[in-house]
Amino acid sequence: MFARFNRVRSLCYSVSKVRAIAAALLAVIVCLASALPTLAQPHAPVPTSTSSSTAPPTLGQRLAWLETRLEKAREEHHVPGMAIAVVQNGKVILLRGFGVAGLDSNRPVTADTRFAVGSTTKAFTATLVGILADEGKMSFDDPVRKHLPAFKLHDAAADEQVQIRDLLSHRSGLAAMTMLWYGTDATRDDILGVLPGAELLHPFRTQFNYCNEGYLAAGVAAANAAGTDWDTLMADRLLRPLGMTSSNTTYGAAQADAEMSLGYTWDKEKELTEHQPMRRVDSVGPAGSINSSVRDMSRWVLLQLGRGEIDGARIISAEQHAKTWEPQIDISGDMQYGLGWFLREWEGKRLIEHAGGIDGFTAEVALLPEQNVGFVLLMNQFGCPLQELSRPLVFRALLGDISEPAESAGGGGAAAEDLGRLTGTYMGTFAHFKGAAFKVTQKDGKLFLDVPGQMNFELLPPDADGKRQFAITDQISVRFNQNAAGEPESLSMYQAGMTFELPREGVVVPAEVQAGEVPEYLGKYHDDKLKIDVTVLIEDGRLAVDVPGQMVYQLRKPEGGARAEGAKWVLRIRDSMWVVFNRDAAGAVESLTFTQDGAEHVLPRLAGAGGAAEERLPTAAEVVAL
């Protein structure tokens, strides 16, 4: 019911950067020991075309293409330093550093420079459980209390059922409790001691809710099963066996490491890179405290693509390893979560990946298992858009067409347009972006869309439907909508089967409904399954449904009229979802039926829930997002 439509890419630790669910709607655009034991050498020039009349590019040419674009992207996103390791067919084919590990020292980044890898640690913790399962010491399906007796959930029914698997897949219902440990001296025991009193944000096993504290509990449970502590378990069972000898799991070890990079953040408003001190996160170590280099992390990628085997040695059985890649809970669209991994597709190919973000650092680990390709990218800038942009860059470099789009005579289709008429400001109307200004500009015959707080994205020329894809990914596109006079009056943004509307600044959107037109619809309706009350209200002259913890979903007025019996109020962001208001024998509205992809769910109207037309106040989640 009212599934979360988010990409869930905000995996960072900084409270100031925590995004509300809806803020992640555009997260896919926020950002884009080995055979080669030393840094990659310069490669041959990349061919300008890969048409059938020329030979396909060599591996060296593909890597040169990738390195050039990574360096350009690093400069565009003001990243002081970063490093990448790329693995293909069981070999490390690229180990390379870019930029510097410290702006003051100008110490160059190498394949051995250490970075905080953040939440990519989670897959390590899940793998430890699989290793212990091979040894018969625990399993993913063990009750949490079998290995962590003090663990307890506030909900009695959930408490009886909760397993290690639930904690590793973020489906326990626990809310994120970042303020327990972020910037505090709380110990692991302190945090675990608070969990029994925490009410569940969502009913057990019904929704994905990212929770670092759940991973802490799972990691401590694994350590207890092994008769040690988590840091020792990680070192003994994974880091050392993999040859990740320069990696560690504590703040103290990182600070004592001469190869550790400094961390930074880019202030877009000030146009300034600022030092961001590393955050001590030892208290939730199993959720994200590993510090490593791309040389070490390439070993992790090799293990993953080897399905638990590396250099002929099996670290975890194929059976247990496969469990970490199995879907455990739906997130949105085609995205699911496994055990420490986000699961989805990239251009029809199975994609296994996870990001990491912690003060001063961003990381990405991504795998295409069937293509035997994977990479790790580590950066010393927090919240860097390259975390997302790196995937299409790397995968295109290795598997796709690396020829540049041919320019048409006269400067190309985009240049031939009157792009100036499209430029201007378009206003966000949804979730975290409500009221935010999206600016469209042109430069050198190309059109760009500046997403607030993110980056300036190049738009490709329109296709037959008038949609313009983002240059860095074909998963997002926009279309300019014109009025009768042929002037652009709004922008539609398409992503993951959803459509978001952005009217042009100054354009007055006519109201579809007035409060006096549908007073019987307004008010609260109860979702017994999720234990929440949703509110039907008027927003921007449109009927809308406010779902706590998510966003306000505006509805499209039915063609037959607002009060037509059985009329479908379709969600404006997705036409496979709609609301129907149900009346009793006396004609009073008694419930609403929400339909999502064919499945119906009835929410009774609360007694005395007459609505009001006053302006809606922000929800708690929206306040947190701000």
C-alpha positions in Angstrom: 0.0 0.0 0.0 1.4 3.3 -1.1 4.8 1.7 -1.8 7.7 4.1 -1.5 8.8 5.5 -4.8 12.4 6.2 -4.0 15.8 5.1 -5.2 17.0 5.0 -1.6 20.5 6.2 -2.3 21.0 8.3 0.8 23.1 5.8 2.7 25.2 8.3 4.6 25.8 9.0 8.2 25.6 12.8 8.5 22.3 13.9 10.1 22.5 17.1 8.1 22.5 15.1 4.9 19.9 12.6 5.8 17.2 12.7 3.1 13.5 12.1 3.6 12.2 9.2 1.4 10.8 11.4 -1.3 14.1 13.4 -1.5 15.6 10.3 -3.0 13.3 10.3 -5.9 16.0 11.8 -8.1 18.9 10.1 -6.4 19.8 8.2 -9.5 20.7 11.6 -11.0 22.4 13.1 -8.1 25.4 12.4 -8.7 26.7 9.2 -12.6 45.9 -8.8 -5.9 45.7 -8.6 -9.5 47.1 -9.0 -13.0 48.0 -5.4 -12.9 49.5 -4.8 -9.5 50.6 -1.3 -10.2 48.8 1.8 -11.4 47.5 1.6 -15.0 49.8 2.9 -17.7 48.6 5.2 -20.4 46.6 3.5 -23.1 46.3 3.9 -26.8 44.0 6.7 -28.1 40.3 5.9 -28.2 38.8 5.5 -31.7 36.3 8.1 -32.6 33.9 5.5 -34.0 33.0 1.9 -33.5 30.9 1.4 -36.6 31.0 -1.8 -38.5 33.6 -0.3 -40.9 36.2 -0.1 -38.2 37.7 -2.6 -35.8 36.1 -2.8 -32.3 38.0 -0.9 -29.6 40.7 -2.8 -27.7 40.6 -3.2 -23.9 43.3 -0.6 -23.6 41.3 1.9 -25.7 38.2 1.3 -23.6 40.1 1.9 -20.4 41.6 5.0 -21.8 38.1 6.3 -22.7 37.0 5.5 -19.1 40.0 7.2 -17.4 39.6 10.3 -19.5 35.9 10.6 -18.6 36.5 9.8 -14.9 39.1 12.6 -14.6 36.8 15.0 -16.4 33.9 14.1 -14.1 36.2 14.4 -11.0 37.0 17.9 -12.0 33.4 18.8 -12.9 32.2 17.6 -9.5 35.1 19.2 -7.6 36.3 16.0 -6.1 39.8 16.5 -4.6 40.8 12.8 -5.0 39.4 9.4 -5.9 40.6 5.9 -6.9 39.0 3.1 -8.9 39.5 -0.6 -9.3 37.9 -2.4 -12.2 37.6 -6.2 -12.4 36.7 -8.3 -15.5 36.7 -12.0 -16.1 38.6 -12.7 -12.8 41.3 -10.1 -13.3 41.9 -6.6 -12.1 42.2 -4.7 -15.3 42.4 -1.2 -13.8 43.9 0.2 -10.6 44.1 4.0 -10.7 44.2 7.1 -8.5 43.1 10.6 -9.5 43.7 13.9 -7.8 45.0 14.3 -4.3 44.5 12.8 -0.9 44.9 16.2 0.8 44.5 19.6 -0.7 47.2 21.1 1.6 49.8 18.4 1.1 49.0 17.7 -2.6 49.7 14.0 -1.8 48.5 12.1 -4.9 45.9 9.5 -4.6 47.2 6.0 -5.5 45.6 2.5 -5.6 46.8 2.2 -1.9 45.3 5.4 -0.6 42.8 4.6 2.1 39.2 5.9 2.2 36.2 5.3 4.4 33.9 2.9 2.5 30.8 3.6 4.6 27.8 1.4 4.0 29.5 -0.9 1.5 30.6 -2.5 4.8 27.1 -4.0 5.1 27.7 -6.7 2.5 30.9 -7.7 4.4 28.8 -8.1 7.6 26.2 -10.2 5.7 29.0 -12.3 4.3 30.3 -13.0 7.7 27.0 -14.5 8.7 27.2 -16.7 5.6 30.7 -17.9 6.6 29.5 -18.8 10.1 26.5 -20.6 8.5 29.0 -22.8 6.6 30.6 -23.6 10.0 27.2 -24.4 11.5 27.5 -21.6 14.1 24.5 -19.6 12.9 22.2 -19.1 10.0 20.4 -16.2 8.3 17.1 -17.6 9.6 18.2 -17.9 13.3 16.2 -15.9 15.8 18.2 -12.8 16.7 17.9 -13.6 20.4 19.7 -16.9 19.9 22.9 -15.0 19.5 21.9 -11.7 21.1 19.7 -12.5 24.1 19.1 -8.9 25.1 17.6 -8.0 21.7 14.0 -7.2 21.7 11.5 -5.5 19.4 8.7 -3.3 20.8 6.1 -5.1 18.8 5.4 -8.5 20.5 4.5 -10.4 17.4 7.5 -9.1 15.5 9.7 -9.8 18.5 8.7 -13.5 18.4 9.6 -13.8 14.7 12.5 -11.5 14.0 15.5 -13.2 12.4 19.0 -12.3 11.4 17.8 -12.1 7.8 15.3 -9.4 8.8 18.0 -7.1 10.2 20.3 -7.6 7.2 17.5 -6.7 4.7 16.1 -3.6 6.5 12.7 -5.1 6.8 12.4 -5.4 10.6 10.3 -2.2 10.8 12.9 -0.4 12.9 13.3 3.3 12.1 16.7 4.8 11.6 18.0 6.1 15.0 21.0 8.0 13.7 21.0 10.6 16.6 21.7 7.8 19.0 25.3 7.5 17.8 26.0 10.3 15.4 28.4 12.7 17.2 27.8 11.0 20.5 29.9 8.8 22.8 27.3 6.0 22.8 28.7 2.5 22.8 27.4 -0.5 20.9 25.8 -1.8 24.1 24.2 1.6 24.7 22.6 1.6 21.2 21.4 -2.0 21.5 19.9 -1.2 24.9 17.6 1.4 23.4 16.2 -0.8 20.6 13.6 -2.6 22.9 11.8 0.7 23.5 11.7 1.8 19.9 8.3 1.6 18.3 8.4 0.2 14.8 8.1 2.7 12.0 6.3 0.2 9.8 4.8 -3.2 10.5 7.2 -6.0 10.6 8.3 -7.3 7.1 6.1 -5.0 5.2 8.4 -2.2 4.0 12.0 -1.4 3.4 13.4 1.0 6.0 17.2 1.6 6.0 18.4 1.0 9.5 22.1 1.0 10.5 21.2 0.0 14.0 19.7 -3.3 12.7 23.1 -4.0 11.1 24.8 -3.3 14.4 22.6 -5.9 16.0 23.3 -8.5 13.3 27.0 -7.9 13.4 27.2 -8.2 17.2 25.1 -11.4 16.9 27.5 -12.9 14.4 30.4 -12.0 16.7 28.7 -13.6 19.6 28.1 -16.8 17.6 31.8 -16.9 16.8 32.9 -16.1 20.3 34.7 -12.9 19.6 34.0 -9.2 18.7 32.9 -7.9 15.3 36.2 -6.1 14.5 38.2 -9.3 15.2 35.8 -11.4 13.3 36.0 -9.2 10.3 39.8 -9.2 10.3 40.1 -12.9 10.9 37.4 -14.2 8.5 37.4 -11.8 5.7 40.1 -9.1 5.6 43.1 -11.2 6.2 41.9 -14.2 4.1 41.2 -11.9 1.2 44.6 -10.2 1.5 43.1 -6.9 2.4 46.0 -6.2 4.7 45.8 -2.4 4.6 42.2 -2.3 5.6 40.8 -1.7 9.1 37.5 -1.1 10.9 38.1 1.6 13.5 38.4 5.3 13.7 41.7 5.1 15.7 43.3 2.8 13.1 42.3 5.2 10.3 43.7 8.2 12.0 47.0 6.5 12.6 47.3 5.4 9.0 49.7 7.6 7.0 47.9 6.5 3.8 44.5 7.6 4.9 43.0 10.4 2.8 41.5 13.5 4.3 37.7 14.0 3.7 36.0 16.9 2.0 32.6 18.3 1.1 31.7 20.6 -1.8 29.6 23.7 -0.8 27.6 24.5 -4.0 26.4 27.8 -2.7 29.8 29.0 -1.7 31.5 27.2 -4.6 34.1 26.0 -2.2 35.6 22.7 -1.1 35.8 22.4 2.6 37.6 19.9 4.8 35.1 17.6 6.5 36.7 15.6 9.4 36.2 11.9 9.4 33.4 10.8 11.7 33.9 8.1 14.4 31.3 5.4 13.7 32.9 2.5 15.6 29.7 2.2 17.6 27.8 1.0 14.5 30.8 -0.6 12.9 28.9 -3.5 11.3 26.9 -0.9 9.3 29.8 1.0 7.9 33.2 1.4 9.6 35.6 -0.3 7.1 38.4 1.9 5.8 40.2 0.5 2.7 42.0 1.1 -0.6 40.9 0.2 -4.1 43.7 -2.3 -4.2 42.3 -4.1 -1.2 38.7 -3.6 -2.3 39.5 -5.2 -5.7 39.9 -8.4 -3.7 36.4 -8.0 -2.4 35.1 -7.5 -6.0 37.0 -10.6 -7.1 35.4 -12.6 -4.3 31.9 -11.5 -5.2 32.3 -12.2 -8.9 33.8 -15.6 -8.0 30.7 -16.4 -6.0 32.7 -16.8 -2.8 35.9 -18.1 -4.3 39.1 -16.2 -5.0 42.5 -17.5 -6.2 41.2 -21.0 -6.0 40.4 -20.7 -2.3 36.7 -20.7 -1.1 36.0 -18.2 1.6 32.2 -18.8 1.7 30.2 -21.5 0.0 28.4 -20.7 -3.2 25.1 -21.6 -1.5 25.5 -19.1 1.3 27.0 -16.5 -1.0 24.0 -16.8 -3.3 21.7 -16.0 -0.4 23.2 -12.5 -0.1 22.1 -11.7 -3.7 18.5 -13.0 -3.2 15.7 -10.4 -3.0 14.4 -10.1 0.5 12.2 -6.9 0.3 10.8 -4.7 -2.5 11.9 -1.1 -2.4 10.3 0.5 -5.5 10.0 -0.1 -9.2 12.5 -2.8 -10.1 14.7 -2.2 -7.1 14.9 -4.7 -4.2 17.3 -5.3 -1.3 19.1 -8.5 -0.6 21.5 -9.1 2.3 23.8 -6.1 2.2 23.1 -5.4 -1.5 20.7 -3.3 -3.6 19.4 -5.4 -6.5 18.1 -4.2 -9.8 18.9 -4.0 -13.5 21.1 -1.9 -15.7 20.1 -2.0 -19.4 18.5 -5.4 -18.9 21.4 -6.9 -17.0 21.3 -8.0 -13.3 23.0 -5.3 -11.2 24.2 -5.9 -7.6 25.5 -2.8 -5.9 25.8 -0.7 -2.8 26.9 2.8 -2.0 28.6 4.2 1.0 28.6 7.7 2.4 30.2 9.0 5.6 31.5 12.5 6.5 34.1 13.4 3.9 33.8 10.2 1.8 31.7 8.5 -0.8 32.0 4.9 -2.2 30.4 2.7 -4.8 30.7 -1.1 -5.4 28.8 -2.4 -8.4 28.7 -5.8 -10.1 27.2 -7.2 -13.3 27.6 -10.9 -12.3 26.5 -12.5 -15.6 29.0 -10.2 -17.5 31.7 -10.9 -14.9 32.3 -7.2 -14.5 32.6 -5.2 -11.3 34.3 -2.1 -9.9 34.8 -0.1 -6.8 35.1 3.7 -6.7 36.3 5.5 -3.6 36.2 9.3 -3.2 37.2 11.8 -0.6 34.1 14.0 -1.0 30.9 13.4 0.9 27.7 13.1 -1.1 29.4 13.0 -4.4 27.2 12.6 -7.5 29.9 10.4 -9.1 28.7 7.6 -6.9 25.7 7.3 -9.2 27.3 8.5 -12.4 30.2 6.0 -12.2 28.0 3.0 -13.1 27.0 4.0 -16.6 30.5 5.3 -17.2 32.3 2.1 -16.2 29.8 -0.3 -17.7 29.6 1.6 -21.0 33.4 1.7 -21.2 33.6 -2.1 -20.9 30.5 -3.3 -22.6 29.0 -0.6 -24.6 29.6 1.7 -27.6 32.2 4.2 -26.7 31.9 6.2 -29.9 30.7 9.7 -29.3 27.3 10.8 -30.8 27.8 12.0 -34.3 27.3 15.7 -34.9 24.7 16.6 -37.6 25.5 19.1 -40.3 25.0 22.6 -39.0 25.8 21.7 -35.4 23.4 18.9 -34.7 19.7 18.6 -34.0 19.8 20.2 -30.5 21.7 23.3 -31.9 19.2 23.7 -34.7 16.4 24.2 -32.2 15.5 27.5 -30.6 16.8 26.4 -27.3 16.5 29.8 -25.8 12.7 29.5 -25.6 13.1 26.5 -23.3 15.5 28.0 -20.9 14.3 29.4 -17.6 13.2 28.2 -14.2 10.8 25.4 -13.6 9.4 24.8 -10.1 9.3 21.5 -8.3 5.9 20.4 -7.0 6.8 17.1 -5.3 8.2 15.9 -2.0 11.6 17.3 -1.0 11.7 19.4 -4.2 8.4 21.2 -3.7 9.1 24.9 -4.3 12.7 24.2 -5.5 13.9 25.9 -8.6 15.1 23.7 -11.5 17.0 25.9 -14.0 17.2 25.1 -17.7 20.1 26.7 -19.5 21.9 26.4 -22.8 25.6 26.4 -23.7 27.4 25.6 -26.9 24.2 24.4 -28.6 23.3 22.0 -25.7 20.6 22.1 -23.1 21.2 21.6 -19.4 19.0 21.0 -16.4 20.3 22.1 -13.0 18.8 20.0 -10.3 18.8 21.9 -7.0 21.5 20.7 -4.6 22.8 18.2 -7.1 24.4 19.1 -10.4 23.9 20.6 -13.9 22.8 17.7 -16.2 23.2 17.8 -20.0 20.0 16.9 -21.9 20.2 15.1 -25.3 18.1 16.2 -28.3 14.5 15.1 -28.2 13.3 11.7 -29.4 10.2 11.0 -31.5 8.0 11.5 -28.4 9.7 14.8 -27.5 11.6 13.3 -24.5 15.1 14.4 -23.8 17.3 11.8 -22.0 19.9 12.8 -19.6 23.3 12.4 -21.3 24.7 10.4 -18.4 21.8 7.9 -18.2 18.9 6.7 -20.3 16.9 6.0 -17.2 15.7 9.7 -16.8 14.2 12.0 -19.4 12.3 15.2 -19.5 9.8 16.8 -21.9 8.8 20.4 -22.4 5.1 21.0 -22.6 3.7 23.9 -24.6 0.6 25.9 -24.4 -1.7 26.8 -27.3 0.6 29.6 -28.3 3.6 27.2 -28.5 5.3 28.5 -25.5 6.7 26.1 -22.9 4.6 26.2 -19.7 5.9 23.1 -17.9 8.4 20.4 -17.8 7.6 16.7 -17.2 10.3 14.5 -15.7 10.2 10.7 -16.3 11.9 8.2 -14.0 11.2 4.6 -13.1 7.7 4.6 -14.5 6.8 7.8 -12.7 6.1 11.3 -14.0 6.9 14.5 -12.1 5.4 17.8 -13.1 7.3 21.1 -12.9 5.4 24.2 -14.1 7.5 27.1 -15.5 8.1 29.9 -13.0 5.3 32.5 -13.3 2.8 30.0 -14.9 -0.4 29.8 -12.9 -1.6 26.2 -12.9 -5.5 26.3 -13.0 -7.1 24.7 -10.0 -8.8 21.4 -10.8 -11.0 21.2 -7.7 -12.1 23.5 -5.0 -12.6 22.5 -1.4 -16.3 23.2 -1.6 -16.6 20.8 -4.6 -15.5 17.7 -2.8 -15.9 18.3 1.0 -17.0 14.8 1.7 -13.6 13.4 0.4 -11.4 15.5 2.7 -10.2 14.1 6.0 -8.4 11.0 7.4 -8.6 7.4 6.3 -7.0 4.5 8.3 -4.6 2.0 6.9 -4.8 -0.9 9.3 -2.0 -2.9 7.7 0.5 -0.1 8.1 -1.1 1.4 11.2 -1.1 4.9 9.8 -3.7 7.5 8.9 -3.6 9.0 5.5 -5.1 12.4 4.8 -7.1 13.5 1.8 -6.6 17.2 1.2 -6.4 20.0 -1.4 -2.9 20.9 -2.5 -2.1 23.3 -5.4 -5.8 23.2 -6.4 -5.7 19.4 -6.8 -7.1 16.6 -4.6 -4.2 14.8 -2.9 -3.4 12.0 -0.5 -0.8 12.7 2.2 0.9 9.4 3.3 3.0 9.9 6.5 6.7 9.3 6.0 6.4 9.4 2.3 5.0 12.4 0.4 1.8 14.1 -0.8 0.5 12.3 -3.9 -1.6 14.6 -6.1 -4.5 13.1 -7.9 -5.8 13.7 -11.4 -9.5 14.8 -11.6 -11.6 12.1 -13.4 -12.9 13.0 -16.8 -16.5 12.3 -15.6 -16.3 14.8 -12.9 -15.1 15.0 -9.3 -18.3 13.4 -7.8 -19.0 10.8 -10.4 -19.8 7.4 -8.8 -16.8 5.0 -8.9 -14.6 7.7 -10.5 -10.9 6.9 -10.6 -8.6 9.6 -9.2 -5.4 8.5 -10.8 -2.1 9.4 -9.1 -0.4 12.0 -11.2 3.0 10.4 -10.8 1.9 7.0 -12.0 -1.2 6.0 -14.0 -1.2 2.4 -12.7 -2.3 3.7 -9.3 -5.6 5.3 -8.4 -8.1 6.1 -5.6 -11.8 5.5 -5.6 -14.1 7.0 -2.9 -16.8 4.6 -1.7 -20.2 5.7 -0.4 -22.6 4.0 2.0 -26.3 3.5 1.3 -27.0 7.1 2.4 -24.5 8.5 0.0 -21.8 9.4 2.6 -18.2 8.6 1.9 -17.3 5.7 4.1 -13.9 4.6 2.7 -11.5 4.8 -0.2 -10.0 2.0 -2.3 -6.4 2.4 -3.3 -5.4 0.3 -6.4 -1.8 -0.3 -7.2 -0.9 -2.4 -10.2 -4.2 -4.3 -9.9 -4.1 -4.9 -6.2 -6.8 -3.2 -4.2 -6.7 -2.0 -0.6 -9.6 -0.5 1.3 -9.1 2.3 3.9 -12.1 3.1 6.1 -12.8 6.8 6.7 -12.3 7.8 10.3 -15.4 9.1 12.1 -15.5 12.9 12.4 -12.7 13.2 9.9 -14.2 16.1 7.9 -11.4 17.8 6.0 -10.4 21.4 5.9 -9.0 23.3 3.0 -6.4 25.2 4.9 -2.8 25.1 3.6 -1.1 21.9 4.6 1.7 22.0 7.2 4.9 20.1 6.5 5.2 16.5 7.8 8.0 15.5 10.3 9.8 13.7 7.5 9.8 16.8 5.4 11.1 18.9 8.3 13.9 16.3 8.8 14.7 16.5 5.0 15.1 20.2 5.2 
